[in-house]
């Protein structure tokens, strides 16, 4: 792959991570890591329940949301 190919691959990887963060793809994974690190031994919500909780919280307190 040469140097240019390596740079393109890295940019693609960073871009994919950035877009994934914007779309919420990493939120649940970060939640699980946080719970295991700061509350070991306590239960972790399922991904479905996690998103229910996040959406309910956003609906209860819309904050600076535009719509």
Buried (B, 14 or more C-beta within 10 A) or exposed (E): EEEEEEEEEEEEEEEEEEEEEEEEEEBBEEBBEEBEEEEEEEEBBEEEEBBEEBEEEEEEEEEEEEE
